[in-house]
């Protein structure tokens, strides 16, 4: 149960950080705020799709990093492999 909490916490934090990083990069590159959501009619289809892909990749990479680092910390702390997800 402890591993589930550690893994979920790390993943949650990584998603928030990824969203902020991708948003900052978007603003810097495009000079505009990112789309507010999937139904934002103020942006073009291209911008909406680009945002969705960028955010999806950013979150997936952040989640991967968070899980791998959490596993490393778990192993260093407990000297055991973390429980496998079911």
PDB file of N, CA, C and O in Angstrom:
ATOM      1  N   UNK A   1       0.819  -1.177   0.000  1.00  0.00           N
ATOM      2  CA  UNK A   1       0.000   0.000   0.000  1.00  0.00           C
ATOM      3  C   UNK A   1       0.875   1.258   0.000  1.00  0.00           C
ATOM      4  O   UNK A   1       0.512   2.255  -0.624  1.00  0.00           O
ATOM      5  N   UNK A   2       1.992   1.227   0.674  1.00  0.00           N
ATOM      6  CA  UNK A   2       2.889   2.379   0.711  1.00  0.00           C
ATOM      7  C   UNK A   2       3.425   2.659  -0.688  1.00  0.00           C
ATOM      8  O   UNK A   2       3.509   3.813  -1.109  1.00  0.00           O
ATOM      9  N   UNK A   3       3.786   1.596  -1.405  1.00  0.00           N
ATOM     10  CA  UNK A   3       4.305   1.789  -2.758  1.00  0.00           C
ATOM     11  C   UNK A   3       3.259   2.452  -3.652  1.00  0.00           C
ATOM     12  O   UNK A   3       3.603   3.311  -4.463  1.00  0.00           O
ATOM     13  N   UNK A   4       2.007   2.075  -3.520  1.00  0.00           N
ATOM     14  CA  UNK A   4       0.944   2.684  -4.319  1.00  0.00           C
ATOM     15  C   UNK A   4       0.852   4.184  -4.050  1.00  0.00           C
ATOM     16  O   UNK A   4       0.667   4.972  -4.978  1.00  0.00           O
ATOM     17  N   UNK A   5       0.978   4.574  -2.808  1.00  0.00           N
ATOM     18  CA  UNK A   5       0.916   5.989  -2.446  1.00  0.00           C
ATOM     19  C   UNK A   5       2.118   6.745  -3.002  1.00  0.00           C
ATOM     20  O   UNK A   5       1.973   7.849  -3.528  1.00  0.00           O
ATOM     21  N   UNK A   6       3.300   6.154  -2.886  1.00  0.00           N
ATOM     22  CA  UNK A   6       4.515   6.791  -3.396  1.00  0.00           C
ATOM     23  C   UNK A   6       4.424   6.953  -4.909  1.00  0.00           C
ATOM     24  O   UNK A   6       4.710   8.026  -5.441  1.00  0.00           O
ATOM     25  N   UNK A   7       4.031   5.904  -5.590  1.00  0.00           N
ATOM     26  CA  UNK A   7       3.923   5.929  -7.046  1.00  0.00           C
ATOM     27  C   UNK A   7       2.872   6.940  -7.512  1.00  0.00           C
ATOM     28  O   UNK A   7       3.117   7.710  -8.440  1.00  0.00           O
ATOM     29  N   UNK A   8       1.720   6.934  -6.874  1.00  0.00           N
ATOM     30  CA  UNK A   8       0.644   7.859  -7.252  1.00  0.00           C
ATOM     31  C   UNK A   8       1.046   9.305  -6.981  1.00  0.00           C
ATOM     32  O   UNK A   8       0.764  10.190  -7.788  1.00  0.00           O
ATOM     33  N   UNK A   9       1.694   9.542  -5.868  1.00  0.00           N
ATOM     34  CA  UNK A   9       2.141  10.898  -5.541  1.00  0.00           C
ATOM     35  C   UNK A   9       3.166  11.417  -6.522  1.00  0.00           C
ATOM     36  O   UNK A   9       3.083  12.560  -6.971  1.00  0.00           O
ATOM     37  N   UNK A  10       4.131  10.582  -6.856  1.00  0.00           N
ATOM     38  CA  UNK A  10       5.159  10.991  -7.813  1.00  0.00           C
ATOM     39  C   UNK A  10       4.562  11.254  -9.188  1.00  0.00           C
ATOM     40  O   UNK A  10       4.939  12.210  -9.865  1.00  0.00           O
ATOM     41  N   UNK A  11       3.635  10.405  -9.592  1.00  0.00           N
ATOM     42  CA  UNK A  11       2.989  10.582 -10.886  1.00  0.00           C
ATOM     43  C   UNK A  11       2.167  11.862 -10.912  1.00  0.00           C
ATOM     44  O   UNK A  11       2.207  12.596 -11.899  1.00  0.00           O
ATOM     45  N   UNK A  12       1.430  12.140  -9.858  1.00  0.00           N
ATOM     46  CA  UNK A  12       0.604  13.350  -9.797  1.00  0.00           C
ATOM     47  C   UNK A  12       1.458  14.605  -9.875  1.00  0.00           C
ATOM     48  O   UNK A  12       1.145  15.535 -10.619  1.00  0.00           O
ATOM     49  N   UNK A  13       2.525  14.626  -9.113  1.00  0.00           N
ATOM     50  CA  UNK A  13       3.415  15.780  -9.132  1.00  0.00           C
ATOM     51  C   UNK A  13       4.040  15.952 -10.509  1.00  0.00           C
ATOM     52  O   UNK A  13       4.168  17.072 -11.001  1.00  0.00           O
ATOM     53  N   UNK A  14       4.429  14.841 -11.131  1.00  0.00           N
ATOM     54  CA  UNK A  14       5.074  14.935 -12.444  1.00  0.00           C
ATOM     55  C   UNK A  14       4.118  15.471 -13.506  1.00  0.00           C
ATOM     56  O   UNK A  14       4.544  16.188 -14.411  1.00  0.00           O
ATOM     57  N   UNK A  15       2.839  15.135 -13.410  1.00  0.00           N
ATOM     58  CA  UNK A  15       1.854  15.638 -14.377  1.00  0.00           C
ATOM     59  C   UNK A  15       1.706  17.149 -14.243  1.00  0.00           C
ATOM     60  O   UNK A  15       1.667  17.859 -15.247  1.00  0.00           O
ATOM     61  N   UNK A  16       1.623  17.643 -13.017  1.00  0.00           N
ATOM     62  CA  UNK A  16       1.493  19.082 -12.796  1.00  0.00           C
ATOM     63  C   UNK A  16       2.726  19.811 -13.328  1.00  0.00           C
ATOM     64  O   UNK A  16       2.602  20.831 -14.007  1.00  0.00           O
ATOM     65  N   UNK A  17       3.903  19.292 -13.024  1.00  0.00           N
ATOM     66  CA  UNK A  17       5.142  19.912 -13.492  1.00  0.00           C
ATOM     67  C   UNK A  17       5.201  19.875 -15.020  1.00  0.00           C
ATOM     68  O   UNK A  17       5.581  20.865 -15.645  1.00  0.00           O
ATOM     69  N   UNK A  18       4.834  18.762 -15.620  1.00  0.00           N
ATOM     70  CA  UNK A  18       4.870  18.644 -17.080  1.00  0.00           C
ATOM     71  C   UNK A  18       3.931  19.650 -17.731  1.00  0.00           C
ATOM     72  O   UNK A  18       4.294  20.277 -18.726  1.00  0.00           O
ATOM     73  N   UNK A  19       2.740  19.813 -17.187  1.00  0.00           N
ATOM     74  CA  UNK A  19       1.803  20.786 -17.748  1.00  0.00           C
ATOM     75  C   UNK A  19       2.373  22.197 -17.693  1.00  0.00           C
ATOM     76  O   UNK A  19       2.237  22.959 -18.651  1.00  0.00           O
ATOM     77  N   UNK A  20       2.996  22.542 -16.602  1.00  0.00           N
ATOM     78  CA  UNK A  20       3.579  23.882 -16.465  1.00  0.00           C
ATOM     79  C   UNK A  20       4.751  24.082 -17.421  1.00  0.00           C
ATOM     80  O   UNK A  20       4.889  25.146 -18.024  1.00  0.00           O
ATOM     81  N   UNK A  21       5.591  23.065 -17.558  1.00  0.00           N
ATOM     82  CA  UNK A  21       6.745  23.173 -18.456  1.00  0.00           C
ATOM     83  C   UNK A  21       6.280  23.279 -19.905  1.00  0.00           C
ATOM     84  O   UNK A  21       6.763  24.136 -20.645  1.00  0.00           O
ATOM     85  N   UNK A  22       5.355  22.426 -20.317  1.00  0.00           N
ATOM     86  CA  UNK A  22       4.862  22.470 -21.698  1.00  0.00           C
ATOM     87  C   UNK A  22       4.152  23.796 -21.967  1.00  0.00           C
ATOM     88  O   UNK A  22       4.295  24.358 -23.052  1.00  0.00           O
ATOM     89  N   UNK A  23       3.399  24.297 -21.007  1.00  0.00           N
ATOM     90  CA  UNK A  23       2.732  25.596 -21.168  1.00  0.00           C
ATOM     91  C   UNK A  23       3.755  26.710 -21.339  1.00  0.00           C
ATOM     92  O   UNK A  23       3.596  27.567 -22.208  1.00  0.00           O
ATOM     93  N   UNK A  24       4.805  26.708 -20.518  1.00  0.00           N
ATOM     94  CA  UNK A  24       5.845  27.741 -20.626  1.00  0.00           C
ATOM     95  C   UNK A  24       6.549  27.670 -21.983  1.00  0.00           C
ATOM     96  O   UNK A  24       6.809  28.702 -22.601  1.00  0.00           O
ATOM     97  N   UNK A  25       6.855  26.468 -22.442  1.00  0.00           N
ATOM     98  CA  UNK A  25       7.500  26.316 -23.750  1.00  0.00           C
ATOM     99  C   UNK A  25       6.562  26.795 -24.852  1.00  0.00           C
ATOM    100  O   UNK A  25       6.993  27.486 -25.775  1.00  0.00           O
ATOM    101  N   UNK A  26       5.296  26.437 -24.764  1.00  0.00           N
ATOM    102  CA  UNK A  26       4.302  26.864 -25.759  1.00  0.00           C
ATOM    103  C   UNK A  26       4.259  28.388 -25.853  1.00  0.00           C
ATOM    104  O   UNK A  26       4.310  28.953 -26.945  1.00  0.00           O
ATOM    105  N   UNK A  27       4.166  29.046 -24.699  1.00  0.00           N
ATOM    106  CA  UNK A  27       4.100  30.515 -24.684  1.00  0.00           C
ATOM    107  C   UNK A  27       5.366  31.139 -25.278  1.00  0.00           C
ATOM    108  O   UNK A  27       5.304  32.132 -26.002  1.00  0.00           O
ATOM    109  N   UNK A  28       6.498  30.545 -24.961  1.00  0.00           N
ATOM    110  CA  UNK A  28       7.758  31.093 -25.464  1.00  0.00           C
ATOM    111  C   UNK A  28       7.876  30.920 -26.981  1.00  0.00           C
ATOM    112  O   UNK A  28       8.322  31.832 -27.678  1.00  0.00           O
ATOM    113  N   UNK A  29       7.482  29.770 -27.484  1.00  0.00           N
ATOM    114  CA  UNK A  29       7.612  29.490 -28.913  1.00  0.00           C
ATOM    115  C   UNK A  29       6.544  30.221 -29.729  1.00  0.00           C
ATOM    116  O   UNK A  29       6.848  30.826 -30.757  1.00  0.00           O
ATOM    117  N   UNK A  30       5.291  30.160 -29.265  1.00  0.00           N
ATOM    118  CA  UNK A  30       4.204  30.728 -30.068  1.00  0.00           C
ATOM    119  C   UNK A  30       3.882  32.177 -29.726  1.00  0.00           C
ATOM    120  O   UNK A  30       3.306  32.896 -30.543  1.00  0.00           O
ATOM    121  N   UNK A  31       4.247  32.606 -28.531  1.00  0.00           N
ATOM    122  CA  UNK A  31       3.911  33.962 -28.108  1.00  0.00           C
ATOM    123  C   UNK A  31       2.458  34.110 -27.677  1.00  0.00           C
ATOM    124  O   UNK A  31       1.993  35.222 -27.431  1.00  0.00           O
ATOM    125  N   UNK A  32       1.745  33.002 -27.587  1.00  0.00           N
ATOM    126  CA  UNK A  32       0.332  33.014 -27.198  1.00  0.00           C
ATOM    127  C   UNK A  32       0.099  32.002 -26.084  1.00  0.00           C
ATOM    128  O   UNK A  32       0.897  31.088 -25.878  1.00  0.00           O
ATOM    129  N   UNK A  33      -1.011  32.182 -25.369  1.00  0.00           N
ATOM    130  CA  UNK A  33      -1.351  31.144 -24.378  1.00  0.00           C
ATOM    131  C   UNK A  33      -1.814  29.882 -25.095  1.00  0.00           C
ATOM    132  O   UNK A  33      -2.309  29.953 -26.220  1.00  0.00           O
ATOM    133  N   UNK A  34      -1.659  28.734 -24.457  1.00  0.00           N
ATOM    134  CA  UNK A  34      -2.117  27.486 -25.080  1.00  0.00           C
ATOM    135  C   UNK A  34      -3.645  27.434 -25.125  1.00  0.00           C
ATOM    136  O   UNK A  34      -4.308  28.205 -24.432  1.00  0.00           O
ATOM    137  N   UNK A  35      -4.202  26.542 -25.926  1.00  0.00           N
ATOM    138  CA  UNK A  35      -5.659  26.390 -25.941  1.00  0.00           C
ATOM    139  C   UNK A  35      -6.183  26.076 -24.539  1.00  0.00           C
ATOM    140  O   UNK A  35      -5.534  25.385 -23.754  1.00  0.00           O
ATOM    141  N   UNK A  36      -7.361  26.597 -24.252  1.00  0.00           N
ATOM    142  CA  UNK A  36      -7.947  26.398 -22.923  1.00  0.00           C
ATOM    143  C   UNK A  36      -8.504  24.998 -22.735  1.00  0.00           C
ATOM    144  O   UNK A  36      -8.658  24.539 -21.603  1.00  0.00           O
ATOM    145  N   UNK A  37      -8.799  24.330 -23.806  1.00  0.00           N
ATOM    146  CA  UNK A  37      -9.346  22.985 -23.730  1.00  0.00           C
ATOM    147  C   UNK A  37      -9.668  22.474 -25.121  1.00  0.00           C
ATOM    148  O   UNK A  37      -9.467  23.186 -26.105  1.00  0.00           O
ATOM    149  N   UNK A  38     -10.164  21.258 -25.214  1.00  0.00           N
ATOM    150  CA  UNK A  38     -10.444  20.671 -26.524  1.00  0.00           C
ATOM    151  C   UNK A  38     -11.504  21.436 -27.321  1.00  0.00           C
ATOM    152  O   UNK A  38     -11.499  21.389 -28.551  1.00  0.00           O
ATOM    153  N   UNK A  39     -12.395  22.127 -26.652  1.00  0.00           N
ATOM    154  CA  UNK A  39     -13.458  22.846 -27.348  1.00  0.00           C
ATOM    155  C   UNK A  39     -13.156  24.309 -27.598  1.00  0.00           C
ATOM    156  O   UNK A  39     -14.050  25.055 -27.996  1.00  0.00           O
ATOM    157  N   UNK A  40     -11.922  24.744 -27.378  1.00  0.00           N
ATOM    158  CA  UNK A  40     -11.552  26.149 -27.554  1.00  0.00           C
ATOM    159  C   UNK A  40     -11.625  26.521 -29.035  1.00  0.00           C
ATOM    160  O   UNK A  40     -10.761  26.131 -29.821  1.00  0.00           O
ATOM    161  N   UNK A  41     -12.645  27.265 -29.406  1.00  0.00           N
ATOM    162  CA  UNK A  41     -12.860  27.637 -30.805  1.00  0.00           C
ATOM    163  C   UNK A  41     -12.008  28.829 -31.240  1.00  0.00           C
ATOM    164  O   UNK A  41     -12.046  29.214 -32.409  1.00  0.00           O
ATOM    165  N   UNK A  42     -11.244  29.418 -30.326  1.00  0.00           N
ATOM    166  CA  UNK A  42     -10.403  30.569 -30.663  1.00  0.00           C
ATOM    167  C   UNK A  42      -9.088  30.159 -31.318  1.00  0.00           C
ATOM    168  O   UNK A  42      -8.366  31.014 -31.830  1.00  0.00           O
ATOM    169  N   UNK A  43      -8.767  28.879 -31.310  1.00  0.00           N
ATOM    170  CA  UNK A  43      -7.518  28.414 -31.918  1.00  0.00           C
ATOM    171  C   UNK A  43      -7.822  27.539 -33.130  1.00  0.00           C
ATOM    172  O   UNK A  43      -8.902  26.960 -33.245  1.00  0.00           O
ATOM    173  N   UNK A  44      -6.858  27.457 -34.015  1.00  0.00           N
ATOM    174  CA  UNK A  44      -7.037  26.645 -35.218  1.00  0.00           C
ATOM    175  C   UNK A  44      -6.929  25.164 -34.875  1.00  0.00           C
ATOM    176  O   UNK A  44      -6.461  24.788 -33.801  1.00  0.00           O
ATOM    177  N   UNK A  45      -7.374  24.334 -35.818  1.00  0.00           N
ATOM    178  CA  UNK A  45      -7.238  22.889 -35.641  1.00  0.00           C
ATOM    179  C   UNK A  45      -5.775  22.508 -35.473  1.00  0.00           C
ATOM    180  O   UNK A  45      -5.432  21.680 -34.629  1.00  0.00           O
ATOM    181  N   UNK A  46      -4.922  23.115 -36.274  1.00  0.00           N
ATOM    182  CA  UNK A  46      -3.495  22.798 -36.200  1.00  0.00           C
ATOM    183  C   UNK A  46      -2.904  23.101 -34.834  1.00  0.00           C
ATOM    184  O   UNK A  46      -2.153  22.299 -34.278  1.00  0.00           O
ATOM    185  N   UNK A  47      -3.250  24.273 -34.295  1.00  0.00           N
ATOM    186  CA  UNK A  47      -2.741  24.648 -32.973  1.00  0.00           C
ATOM    187  C   UNK A  47      -3.303  23.720 -31.896  1.00  0.00           C
ATOM    188  O   UNK A  47      -2.585  23.329 -30.976  1.00  0.00           O
ATOM    189  N   UNK A  48      -4.580  23.370 -32.010  1.00  0.00           N
ATOM    190  CA  UNK A  48      -5.195  22.484 -31.026  1.00  0.00           C
ATOM    191  C   UNK A  48      -4.550  21.102 -31.062  1.00  0.00           C
ATOM    192  O   UNK A  48      -4.261  20.522 -30.016  1.00  0.00           O
ATOM    193  N   UNK A  49      -4.327  20.577 -32.257  1.00  0.00           N
ATOM    194  CA  UNK A  49      -3.694  19.259 -32.384  1.00  0.00           C
ATOM    195  C   UNK A  49      -2.243  19.290 -31.906  1.00  0.00           C
ATOM    196  O   UNK A  49      -1.782  18.366 -31.235  1.00  0.00           O
ATOM    197  N   UNK A  50      -1.538  20.349 -32.255  1.00  0.00           N
ATOM    198  CA  UNK A  50      -0.142  20.478 -31.806  1.00  0.00           C
ATOM    199  C   UNK A  50      -0.074  20.530 -30.285  1.00  0.00           C
ATOM    200  O   UNK A  50       0.785  19.891 -29.678  1.00  0.00           O
ATOM    201  N   UNK A  51      -0.971  21.285 -29.674  1.00  0.00           N
ATOM    202  CA  UNK A  51      -1.012  21.373 -28.214  1.00  0.00           C
ATOM    203  C   UNK A  51      -1.312  20.014 -27.589  1.00  0.00           C
ATOM    204  O   UNK A  51      -0.668  19.618 -26.618  1.00  0.00           O
ATOM    205  N   UNK A  52      -2.287  19.302 -28.144  1.00  0.00           N
ATOM    206  CA  UNK A  52      -2.659  17.990 -27.602  1.00  0.00           C
ATOM    207  C   UNK A  52      -1.488  17.012 -27.684  1.00  0.00           C
ATOM    208  O   UNK A  52      -1.226  16.274 -26.734  1.00  0.00           O
ATOM    209  N   UNK A  53      -0.791  17.006 -28.806  1.00  0.00           N
ATOM    210  CA  UNK A  53       0.354  16.102 -28.969  1.00  0.00           C
ATOM    211  C   UNK A  53       1.487  16.496 -28.021  1.00  0.00           C
ATOM    212  O   UNK A  53       2.076  15.638 -27.363  1.00  0.00           O
ATOM    213  N   UNK A  54       1.789  17.789 -27.953  1.00  0.00           N
ATOM    214  CA  UNK A  54       2.875  18.256 -27.072  1.00  0.00           C
ATOM    215  C   UNK A  54       2.577  17.931 -25.613  1.00  0.00           C
ATOM    216  O   UNK A  54       3.453  17.468 -24.883  1.00  0.00           O
ATOM    217  N   UNK A  55       1.344  18.174 -25.192  1.00  0.00           N
ATOM    218  CA  UNK A  55       0.980  17.907 -23.803  1.00  0.00           C
ATOM    219  C   UNK A  55       0.984  16.406 -23.522  1.00  0.00           C
ATOM    220  O   UNK A  55       1.438  15.972 -22.464  1.00  0.00           O
ATOM    221  N   UNK A  56       0.485  15.622 -24.460  1.00  0.00           N
ATOM    222  CA  UNK A  56       0.484  14.169 -24.282  1.00  0.00           C
ATOM    223  C   UNK A  56       1.888  13.604 -24.151  1.00  0.00           C
ATOM    224  O   UNK A  56       2.153  12.781 -23.274  1.00  0.00           O
ATOM    225  N   UNK A  57       2.782  14.042 -25.016  1.00  0.00           N
ATOM    226  CA  UNK A  57       4.173  13.583 -24.945  1.00  0.00           C
ATOM    227  C   UNK A  57       4.825  14.055 -23.649  1.00  0.00           C
ATOM    228  O   UNK A  57       5.528  13.290 -22.990  1.00  0.00           O
ATOM    229  N   UNK A  58       4.594  15.307 -23.286  1.00  0.00           N
ATOM    230  CA  UNK A  58       5.178  15.844 -22.055  1.00  0.00           C
ATOM    231  C   UNK A  58       4.739  15.081 -20.824  1.00  0.00           C
ATOM    232  O   UNK A  58       5.557  14.767 -19.959  1.00  0.00           O
ATOM    233  N   UNK A  59       3.455  14.781 -20.739  1.00  0.00           N
ATOM    234  CA  UNK A  59       2.935  14.045 -19.578  1.00  0.00           C
ATOM    235  C   UNK A  59       3.449  12.611 -19.573  1.00  0.00           C
ATOM    236  O   UNK A  59       3.800  12.082 -18.519  1.00  0.00           O
ATOM    237  N   UNK A  60       3.496  11.981 -20.738  1.00  0.00           N
ATOM    238  CA  UNK A  60       3.988  10.590 -20.799  1.00  0.00           C
ATOM    239  C   UNK A  60       5.447  10.504 -20.373  1.00  0.00           C
ATOM    240  O   UNK A  60       5.830   9.595 -19.637  1.00  0.00           O
ATOM    241  N   UNK A  61       6.256  11.443 -20.831  1.00  0.00           N
ATOM    242  CA  UNK A  61       7.679  11.435 -20.458  1.00  0.00           C
ATOM    243  C   UNK A  61       7.840  11.733 -18.970  1.00  0.00           C
ATOM    244  O   UNK A  61       8.632  11.079 -18.291  1.00  0.00           O
ATOM    245  N   UNK A  62       7.105  12.702 -18.464  1.00  0.00           N
ATOM    246  CA  UNK A  62       7.193  13.035 -17.034  1.00  0.00           C
ATOM    247  C   UNK A  62       6.760  11.864 -16.166  1.00  0.00           C
ATOM    248  O   UNK A  62       7.370  11.590 -15.132  1.00  0.00           O
ATOM    249  N   UNK A  63       5.706  11.175 -16.587  1.00  0.00           N
ATOM    250  CA  UNK A  63       5.229  10.006 -15.830  1.00  0.00           C
ATOM    251  C   UNK A  63       6.281   8.897 -15.820  1.00  0.00           C
ATOM    252  O   UNK A  63       6.534   8.277 -14.787  1.00  0.00           O
ATOM    253  N   UNK A  64       6.885   8.658 -16.972  1.00  0.00           N
ATOM    254  CA  UNK A  64       7.942   7.650 -17.070  1.00  0.00           C
ATOM    255  C   UNK A  64       9.097   7.987 -16.123  1.00  0.00           C
ATOM    256  O   UNK A  64       9.572   7.127 -15.383  1.00  0.00           O
ATOM    257  N   UNK A  65       9.536   9.230 -16.154  1.00  0.00           N
ATOM    258  CA  UNK A  65      10.641   9.655 -15.283  1.00  0.00           C
ATOM    259  C   UNK A  65      10.259   9.498 -13.817  1.00  0.00           C
ATOM    260  O   UNK A  65      11.053   9.002 -13.018  1.00  0.00           O
ATOM    261  N   UNK A  66       9.041   9.920 -13.457  1.00  0.00           N
ATOM    262  CA  UNK A  66       8.602   9.835 -12.064  1.00  0.00           C
ATOM    263  C   UNK A  66       8.554   8.392 -11.579  1.00  0.00           C
ATOM    264  O   UNK A  66       9.007   8.091 -10.474  1.00  0.00           O
ATOM    265  N   UNK A  67       8.012   7.509 -12.390  1.00  0.00           N
ATOM    266  CA  UNK A  67       7.914   6.104 -11.980  1.00  0.00           C
ATOM    267  C   UNK A  67       9.296   5.481 -11.851  1.00  0.00           C
ATOM    268  O   UNK A  67       9.568   4.781 -10.876  1.00  0.00           O
ATOM    269  N   UNK A  68      10.171   5.725 -12.817  1.00  0.00           N
ATOM    270  CA  UNK A  68      11.517   5.137 -12.755  1.00  0.00           C
ATOM    271  C   UNK A  68      12.302   5.662 -11.559  1.00  0.00           C
ATOM    272  O   UNK A  68      12.978   4.894 -10.875  1.00  0.00           O
ATOM    273  N   UNK A  69      12.217   6.969 -11.304  1.00  0.00           N
ATOM    274  CA  UNK A  69      12.923   7.523 -10.144  1.00  0.00           C
ATOM    275  C   UNK A  69      12.333   7.009  -8.839  1.00  0.00           C
ATOM    276  O   UNK A  69      13.071   6.732  -7.894  1.00  0.00           O
ATOM    277  N   UNK A  70      11.013   6.878  -8.776  1.00  0.00           N
ATOM    278  CA  UNK A  70      10.369   6.336  -7.572  1.00  0.00           C
ATOM    279  C   UNK A  70      10.833   4.915  -7.303  1.00  0.00           C
ATOM    280  O   UNK A  70      11.098   4.545  -6.159  1.00  0.00           O
ATOM    281  N   UNK A  71      10.931   4.115  -8.369  1.00  0.00           N
ATOM    282  CA  UNK A  71      11.422   2.740  -8.207  1.00  0.00           C
ATOM    283  C   UNK A  71      12.859   2.720  -7.710  1.00  0.00           C
ATOM    284  O   UNK A  71      13.211   1.909  -6.853  1.00  0.00           O
ATOM    285  N   UNK A  72      13.694   3.615  -8.247  1.00  0.00           N
ATOM    286  CA  UNK A  72      15.089   3.682  -7.798  1.00  0.00           C
ATOM    287  C   UNK A  72      15.180   4.053  -6.321  1.00  0.00           C
ATOM    288  O   UNK A  72      15.944   3.449  -5.568  1.00  0.00           O
ATOM    289  N   UNK A  73      14.400   5.048  -5.912  1.00  0.00           N
ATOM    290  CA  UNK A  73      14.407   5.474  -4.506  1.00  0.00           C
ATOM    291  C   UNK A  73      13.874   4.357  -3.616  1.00  0.00           C
ATOM    292  O   UNK A  73      14.413   4.114  -2.536  1.00  0.00           O
ATOM    293  N   UNK A  74      12.819   3.677  -4.060  1.00  0.00           N
ATOM    294  CA  UNK A  74      12.254   2.561  -3.284  1.00  0.00           C
ATOM    295  C   UNK A  74      13.313   1.483  -3.065  1.00  0.00           C
ATOM    296  O   UNK A  74      13.503   1.003  -1.947  1.00  0.00           O
ATOM    297  N   UNK A  75      14.002   1.107  -4.154  1.00  0.00           N
ATOM    298  CA  UNK A  75      15.025   0.060  -4.045  1.00  0.00           C
ATOM    299  C   UNK A  75      16.178   0.494  -3.156  1.00  0.00           C
ATOM    300  O   UNK A  75      16.696  -0.314  -2.385  1.00  0.00           O
ATOM    301  N   UNK A  76      16.591   1.753  -3.246  1.00  0.00           N
ATOM    302  CA  UNK A  76      17.682   2.243  -2.413  1.00  0.00           C
ATOM    303  C   UNK A  76      17.287   2.294  -0.940  1.00  0.00           C
ATOM    304  O   UNK A  76      18.120   2.073  -0.060  1.00  0.00           O
ATOM    305  N   UNK A  77      16.036   2.581  -0.682  1.00  0.00           N
ATOM    306  CA  UNK A  77      15.558   2.708   0.692  1.00  0.00           C
ATOM    307  C   UNK A  77      15.262   1.363   1.338  1.00  0.00           C
ATOM    308  O   UNK A  77      15.644   1.121   2.483  1.00  0.00           O
ATOM    309  N   UNK A  78      14.577   0.484   0.603  1.00  0.00           N
ATOM    310  CA  UNK A  78      14.128  -0.776   1.184  1.00  0.00           C
ATOM    311  C   UNK A  78      15.018  -1.963   0.832  1.00  0.00           C
ATOM    312  O   UNK A  78      14.895  -3.029   1.435  1.00  0.00           O
ATOM    313  N   UNK A  79      15.909  -1.788  -0.134  1.00  0.00           N
ATOM    314  CA  UNK A  79      16.755  -2.868  -0.650  1.00  0.00           C
ATOM    315  C   UNK A  79      15.930  -4.010  -1.235  1.00  0.00           C
ATOM    316  O   UNK A  79      16.353  -5.166  -1.223  1.00  0.00           O
ATOM    317  N   UNK A  80      14.743  -3.670  -1.749  1.00  0.00           N
ATOM    318  CA  UNK A  80      13.857  -4.632  -2.400  1.00  0.00           C
ATOM    319  C   UNK A  80      13.288  -3.963  -3.646  1.00  0.00           C
ATOM    320  O   UNK A  80      13.228  -2.738  -3.745  1.00  0.00           O
ATOM    321  N   UNK A  81      12.871  -4.806  -4.599  1.00  0.00           N
ATOM    322  CA  UNK A  81      12.181  -4.272  -5.764  1.00  0.00           C
ATOM    323  C   UNK A  81      10.798  -3.796  -5.343  1.00  0.00           C
ATOM    324  O   UNK A  81      10.190  -4.369  -4.439  1.00  0.00           O
ATOM    325  N   UNK A  82      10.296  -2.741  -6.001  1.00  0.00           N
ATOM    326  CA  UNK A  82       8.937  -2.306  -5.660  1.00  0.00           C
ATOM    327  C   UNK A  82       7.930  -3.353  -6.108  1.00  0.00           C
ATOM    328  O   UNK A  82       8.184  -4.101  -7.052  1.00  0.00           O
ATOM    329  N   UNK A  83       6.790  -3.409  -5.434  1.00  0.00           N
ATOM    330  CA  UNK A  83       5.750  -4.364  -5.841  1.00  0.00           C
ATOM    331  C   UNK A  83       5.314  -4.098  -7.277  1.00  0.00           C
ATOM    332  O   UNK A  83       5.256  -2.948  -7.711  1.00  0.00           O
ATOM    333  N   UNK A  84       5.015  -5.143  -7.996  1.00  0.00           N
ATOM    334  CA  UNK A  84       4.553  -4.993  -9.375  1.00  0.00           C
ATOM    335  C   UNK A  84       3.101  -4.527  -9.371  1.00  0.00           C
ATOM    336  O   UNK A  84       2.300  -4.957  -8.540  1.00  0.00           O
ATOM    337  N   UNK A  85       2.779  -3.653 -10.301  1.00  0.00           N
ATOM    338  CA  UNK A  85       1.403  -3.174 -10.435  1.00  0.00           C
ATOM    339  C   UNK A  85       0.527  -4.289 -10.994  1.00  0.00           C
ATOM    340  O   UNK A  85       0.933  -5.035 -11.885  1.00  0.00           O
ATOM    341  N   UNK A  86      -0.664  -4.382 -10.459  1.00  0.00           N
ATOM    342  CA  UNK A  86      -1.591  -5.408 -10.959  1.00  0.00           C
ATOM    343  C   UNK A  86      -2.732  -4.785 -11.706  1.00  0.00           C
ATOM    344  O   UNK A  86      -3.610  -5.495 -12.198  1.00  0.00           O
TER     345      UNK A  86
END
